[in-house]
Amino acid sequence: MRVNVNNIIISLVKDQDKEIMKEIIKRGIKRENIKGIIWNKRSIDSRKKSDIKLIYNLEVELKKAIDISNLKNVSYAQEIVKQDREPLYSKGTTVAVIGAGPAGLFAALRLAEYGYTPMVFERGEEVDKRDITTAKFVHSSIFNQNSNIQFGEGGAGTYSDGKLNTRIKSEYMDKVFETFVECGAPENILWDYKPHVGTDILKEIVKTLRNKIKAMGGDFYFNCKLEKIHLKDGRVCGADVINEVGEKEFYNFNNIILATGHSARDTYRMLNQIGVHMESKPFAIGARIEHLREDIDKMQYGKFAGNELLGAATYNVTYNNRADERGVFSFCMCPGGVIVNAASEENSSLVNGMSYSQRDGKFSNSAIVVGIKENDFGGHLFSGMEFQEQLERKTYELGQGYGALYQNVMDFMNNRKTSHQIESSFEMKKTSYNLNNLFPEVIVENMRGAFEYWSKNPLFISERANLIAPETRTSAPVRIVRDVIGRSVNIDGLYPIGEGAGYAGGIVSAAVDGLKIIDLAFTKPKDSSIIYF
C-alpha cells in the first residue's frame, strides 16, 4: 500500500530528514509500518525571509494497509493508467522525423518502441561537433547558419538552463522524466519543484538518447536539411534533403514528423509555398536583464542566500498593462547563467540565456519580454516573423557584427544612452545603445511601465542591473494547424509537433507532444477495432 503525505512544512534551519519522519508519524503513520519514502515534490516558501521553509509532498510505501480516512493531508497514491497500444502499420515501416530537438527525439524514441524505423534528419551537427562550432562563433564570429545555438542535435534547449517545467503526473510526463534519468540526468529532477539539468548535462543526455534510439533500429542523418516536401493528391509522398556535402537527395516517405523548432523560418516559407495551412500566433519580444547572482540570491533569500539547500535563486515577475491588455513577464530565467548570441541567420544578432548544472556563475539573467499580438506588425501570415528578422538585422548593423546591444536599466528608464562599459557574462562584442530607439513604442512603453512597477524592489531595478538585447525567439510566431491526432489539417501524412509547430513551449512540453502525437497517429489501443485513418 502506498499513500501520499502532502504539505509537510519544515524550517530551513532544521534537520530535514529528521523533521520529515517526525511529521509523517505526527500524521498517524507508525514508523515501524514505513517501508520506503519517495519525494514527489519539494518547493521553497521564501515569502518570510527571516524563516524560509521547505515544503514536501511525499509518497510513503507501507508494509501493511491502514485506514487513512481520518488522517490529515494523507491520501491513497494513485497509479498512472497506461493504456496498452499497438502499431497501426507493420513493424519496420519507415517514418521520417525532421529535427532532433526534444520533440523529434522523443517522437523517434516512441516510434522505435513500437517497432517502426525512424529516420531522423537534423540540419545541424551532432552535439559534440555542434559544441565546437558554437565555441568558434563565440570566440571568432565564425558563423554556421545550420549548426548554432538554435540548430543541431538537442535543439535550442541544449543551450539553455535545461529547465524541465510542467511537472504534472501523467503517463507522458513520467516517460520524459524517467527517460532523462535513464540517460544521465540526476534523480532529483523527479521530485524537485523547479527541476533543471543545465546545458552540460543536457548534451550528454541527448547523445545517450540518440544511441538508445539507434540501438532500437533508428537512423540519424546530421548536416541534412529539409528543402522541400513533395505532395501527391494532398498527401506526403517524399522529401528533398540537402545532405552534408551540399547535394540534393530525394527520399520516398509517406509520413513525416515535422519537429523543426521555432527558428526554421526557411521551412515555414517552404510549407506556405506548398499550401500547408498555417496561422499567425502571439509571441513575445524584449531584452535580457542581467544582475549579479548575489543580488538575486539576496533578493529572494535574504540572510539565507548561499544556503546549499536553496542553491542559486530563481524569480518570476509579471506586469499587466490593463489599458493595453498586454503582459510583460520574465521568461527563461537562468540563475548563475550566461547570455549567449543565439543567431541562426547570417548578418543577424539576438540573445538567449543558458546555465550549467551547478548554476554557479557570477551573474543571473532572464528575458523580460512584452506580449506581441498577431496583428501588431501587419496582418499577413509572416508579419510577426518578418518583424523579428528586421530587429535582428538592425542589431547586427548597429553592433557592426555579431554581438549584442546593452543599456543600464536606469538609463533605459531615463531614455539615455549608457556611457560606461558594463561587466557581463556575454562574451561577444557589446555595443552601448539606447534601446528606446531599437524597439517600437508598444514594446518600450510596456517595458518602462513594468520596470517602474518592479522598482519597489531596489535589488531588481538598480544601477547594477543591465539590459542585453534583443530577445526575439521566445516562441514560434506561427502555428501549423493540425487535427485531433496531430496531423496537418490539409496535408495527409504530415505531423507538425513541438515548439516549431506552435504547440509546445519548452523542453518537456515539446517532448510530451512528440510522444503523444505518435500514440495518437501511429498506434491504436490493443484489442480495439478503432482505426484513425
N, C-alpha and C positions, 0 to 999 in steps of 0.2 A: 504494500500500500504506500502511496506517495501523496503528500499534502503540500499545499502552498502556504507558507507563513510570510505574510506581507507586512510592510510598513514597520520594520524594525529600525528604530532611530537611535543612533549612538553618537555621542560627542566625539569629535576628532581626537581629543586628548586622552581618551580611554583605550584600553586594550581591546581591539576589535573582536578577535576570535573569542575571547573570554566573555565579552558582553553579549555577543550573538548567541552563545549557548545559554546564557542566563535568560535572555529574552525568549528563546524557544521554550525553555522549561516553564517560564512565567506564563506562557500562553496555554499551558496544560498538557504539554508533551513531555513524558518522562525521559530522562537521559538514557536509561537502560534500554529504551524501546527505539532509539535512534540508530539506524543502520548506516546512513550517509546523508550528507548535506551538499546541495548544489546551489551556487549563486545564480539566480535568474536575472538579477539586476542590481547594480549598485549606483546610486546617484549622490550628488552633493547638494546640501542645503547651505548656501553661504549668505543667506539674507542677513543674518546676525553675525557680523564679522568677529565679534568677541567670543562666539561659541559656534563654530562651524560644525555641522553634523553630517554624518553619512547615513544614508537610508538604504536598507537592504530588502529585497524581495527574494525569498529562498524557497527551494523545493526540498522537502525533507522526506527521505525514504525510511519507512518504519518497518520494524521486524514483524509486528502484528497489527491488525486493524484496530482502530479506536473510533469512538463516537465523537465527531467534531461539531455537532450541532450547536453546542453552547460555547465553543471556543472562538475568541475574538480574532479577526484577521487570519483565520485558518480556513482553507477550502480544499476540496479534493483537486488534485492535479489532473488535468485532462490530457489525454493522448491526442496528438495531432493525427487526424484521419488521413491516411494516404490511400488514394484510390489506385488499384492495380490497373495498368494500362498496357496496351499492346500496339505495335506499329500498324498504320493503315496500309503501308506499302511493303513490298517484300524486303527482307533484310539484304543489305548490301547496296540498296538504292542510293545513288549519289545525290547529295544536296549541296549546293554552293552556299557558302557563308562569306559575305563581303564585309571584312572588318574584324580585327582581332582585339577589340576592346572588351569590356565586361559582358555586354550583350552578346557579341559574336562568340566569345569563348564559351559562355555558359550554354548558348544555343548549340554550339558544336558538341559540347560535352553531353548534352541531353540527347542529341541525335545519335551519337556513338553508343550511348547506353541502350538505346532502342534497336541497335543493330544497323543503323544507317551508316553511310560513309560520308562524313562531312569533308568538303574541300574548302579550306579557309584561305581566302585571298586577302592579303594585307598590303596596302600601298607602301607602308614604311618597313623599317628593318626589324629583325628580332631584337629583343630588348638590350642585349649586351652591346651590339653594334650601334643601336639607337643611342645608347648612353655616350658612346664615343662621339657620335655625330653631334649630339646636343652640346657636349662639352666644347667641341670645336666652334660651335656657333657662339657660345657664351664668351669664349676667350679670344676668338679671332674673327667673329662675324661671318664665318663661312656657313652659308645657309643652304639647307636641303629642303626643297618645298614638299617632298613626300615623306621625309623622316625628320621629325622635330618634336616639340612639346605636345603638339596635337595628334600627330600621326605616327603610327608604329605599334609594335606589339604591346598590348595592355591599354591602348587608347590614351586619351588625355588624362585619365585618372592615375596613370602610372607616375606622372609628375604632379602630384597633389599631396595633400595631407593624408590621403588614404582613409578618409572618413567612411565608416560603414554605418550610416544612419538608417532610420526606418526599421528599428529592431522590433518587429511585431511577430508574435508566434504564428507561423504558418508553415505549410509543407515547403513552399518555395524559399521562404526566408531561411528556414533551418538548413535547407540544402546548400544555400550560398555560404552561410557562416561555417557549416561543417566542412565544406569543400575548402574554404580558405584555411581552416586549421589543418586539414589533411595536407595541404600544400605548403605549410610552413608558417602560418600566422600564429601568434600567441593565443593561448586558450582563453585569455581574459576577454577577448572580443565577444565571447559567448554570453558574458554577463555584464560587462561594463556599460554604463548608461550612455556614454558617447564613445563607442569603440572606434579605434583607428589603428592603422598598421604602419603608416609612413611610407614614403616613396622607396626607401631602401629595401624594406621587406616586400613591398608590392612587386618589385622587379623579380625577386626570387619566386614569389607565388605564381606569377604569370608563366615563368619558364617551366615550373613544375606542372602547372595545369596543361600547358601545351604538350609536354611529354606524356602526360596521362591520356590526353585525347589521342595522340599518335599511337600509343600502345594499344588503344581500343580500335585502331583502324583508320583514324582520321589523317588527313594530309594538310600540310601548311605550305603556302607559297608566299614568301616575303618579297618585297620590292615589286609587287604585281598590282597594278592599279586598274580598277574597273573603268573602262572607257565608255562602253555602251551596252545596253540591254536590248536584245533582239526580241521582237514580238511577232506572233502569228495568230491571227483571229482573236486578238485580245488576250493572248496567253504568252508567258515567257517561253522562248524556245532556244535561248542561248545568250552568250555574252562575249564581247570583245574585251580582252585584258591585255594591257601593255606590260610585258614581262621585264625581268631585271636587266636585260640588255637592250631595252627600248623597242622590241619587236611586238607587233600586234598578233595575238593568238585568239582564235575563236574556240569557245567551249560550248558544247551542246548540253544545256541544262533545261529541265522543266520546272525546277523550283529554285528560287534564290532567296536566301535570308539576307536582308539588307541591313547591316549594322555599322554604318559608316561613321557615326559620331556627328556632332553638331557643326563641325567646321569644314565638311566636304562640300564646299559651295559649287565646285565644278560638277559634282554628282547631282546636286539639286537641279542645276540648269539642264543637265542631260535628261533627267527624269521629266522635267517640264517639256522638253522638246519631243519626247516620245509619248506624251499625253498622260502621264501618271497624275492622278488627282491629288493636289496639294492645296493647303490654305495657309494664310498668314496666321501667326500666333504671337501673343505678348512675349517679351523678354525683358532684359534689364541692362543698363549701361551706367558706368560710373568710373571710380578710381579705387586703387588700393590705399588704405590708410595703414601707416606703419608706426608702431610705438616700440620703445624699449620693452622687452619682455618683463623686466622687473616692475615697470609701471602698471602693466595689465595684471600681473600677479598680485600686486598690492591693491589695485582697484577691486579685484574680485575676492581676495582672501585676507586682506588686512595683515595683521601680525603673523598669520599662519602662512603667508607667502613663502614658497620654497619647501613646504612640507611634502615629504616623499609620497604620502598617500593622496595628495592633491595633484601633483605634477604641474605642468605649465597651464595657466588659466585660459579658459575659453570665454567667449562672450557672445551674446546675440542682441543686437539693438535694432529697433524699428521706429519708424516715424510715419504717421499717416497725414497727408495733406488732404483734409476733407473737402476743401474748396475745389481741389483739382481731382479728387477721387483717385489719388495716386500714392503709392507707398514708396518709402526709402528704407532700405534694410541692409544689414550686414550679410555677407554671403561667403562661404568657403573660408571660414576663419582658420588661420594657420598659426597656432601658438608655437613660439620658438622656431619659426619657419623663415623662409626666404621668399623674395619676389623674383620672378623669372620672366624673361621675354618669351611670350607664347605665340610668336609669329608662325603662320603656316602658308603665307604667300609672300612672294618677293616684293621688296620695297614697301613693306608694311610692318608696323610695330604695335604691339599690345602687351599687356602684362597679365600674369596669373600668380597664384601663390602655391607653395608646397612646403611640407615639413618632413623631417626624418623621424624615425620611430621614437627617438629619445626626446624630441621636441625641446632640445636644449640650446638652441641658437640664441643670439643676443637680442633678436627682435621678434615681435609678433605682428602679424598683418591680417587684414581682412578686406574683402571688397566691400565698398559702400556704393550701392547701386540704386538707381531710380527706375521704377517700373515704366516700360515703354509699351504703349498700346499699339494695336495692329496698324492703325492708320495715322500715327503721329508724323510719319515722314513720307506719306504718299499712300495711295490706295491700291497699288498693284501688288502682286504676289511677293516680289522680291524687294520691295521698297525698304523694309527694315534691314535686310541683309546688305543692300547697297549703301545704306547709311553707315553700317558697321565698317564696310570696306573704305568708305570715304574718310572716316575718322582714323582708321589705322594707317592709311596712306599719308594723311595730313601729319600724323605723329612722326612718321618716318622722315618726312620732308623737314619738319621743324627741328628735329634732332639731327638732321643730316646723316642719317644712317640708322642701323638697328640699335635701338635704345629705348629710353622712356623719358617722359616729361615729369618734372616734380614741382611741388609747391608746398610750403608750410601751411598747415591747416588755418592758422590765424591769418596768414597773408591771403589765403583764398577767401576767407570770410570778409576781409577788408579790401578785396579787389585790387591787390598789389602784387607785383612780381617778387619772388623771394630773391634777395640779393646775396645770400651766402650759400656756400656748398653745404650739402647735408650728408650726414652719415646714414648709410642704408645697407640693407642686405643685397640690394640689386647690384649685380656685378658689372653690367654693361654700361654703356655711356648714358649719363643722366644730364638732361638739359633743363635749366630753370625756365619755366613758362607760366604765365598767368592762365590757369585753367578756366577762368571765367570766359576767356576768349577762344577756348578749344571747344567747349560743349555748347549746344544750343540752349536757349533760355530755359526751356522746360526742365532740363537737367540741372543747370546752375541754380535756379531758384529753389528747386526742391532739395538739392544738396545743402544749400545755405540754410534753409529752414530746418533741416534735420540737425545740422551742426549747432545751430542756435538752441534747439530743443535739448540736445545732449550736453551743452556746455555747462550745465549744472554739475557735471562730473569733471572736475579740473584735471584728473589724470587721463581722461579720454580726449578732451578738447583742450589742447595746450600748445605752447611753443615747441614742445618736444615731439609733437605728432606731425607727420608729413604725409602728403599725398603723392602717389606714384601712378601715372596714368598712361593710357586709358585701359579700363577693364571692359571688354566688349563681348566676350564669349560666355556669358552666364548660362545660356541655354539656346536651343535652336530657334531661329526666327520664323521657321515654317514647320508645318506638320504634314506628314504624308498620311493621308486619310485611309483608315483601314476598317474592316468589318469586325464582327464579333469574334472571329477566330484569328484575327491578326493579319488577314490578307488584304492587300490593296483593294479598295472598293471597286476599281475598274480594270485592274490587271490581274488576271488569274496567275497563280504561281509566284507572285511577288509578295514577300512578307517583310515589311519595314518594322524594325524593332529598335528599342533603346532610345538614347538621347537624340540621335540624328533624325529619328522618325518623329520626335516630338512627344514621346510617351513615357519618358523617364527623366530623372534629374539627379544623377549621382551614380556611384559605383553599384550600390546594392539594388536600387530600383531598376537599373539597366540590366543587371544580371538576372533579376527576377523576371523581367519582361522576356528575356531570351528563353528562360526555362518554360515559362507559362505558354508562350506562343507555340513552341514546339509541341507541348502537350495538346493544345487546342487544335492545331492544324495537322499534325502528323501522327496522332495516335487516337485511339478510341478506348473507352472502358472495356476491360475484359468481360467476356460473357455478355456482350451487348451487341445488338444489331444496328446501333446508331452509326451512320456514315455521314460525315460532314460535307463531303463533296466527291 
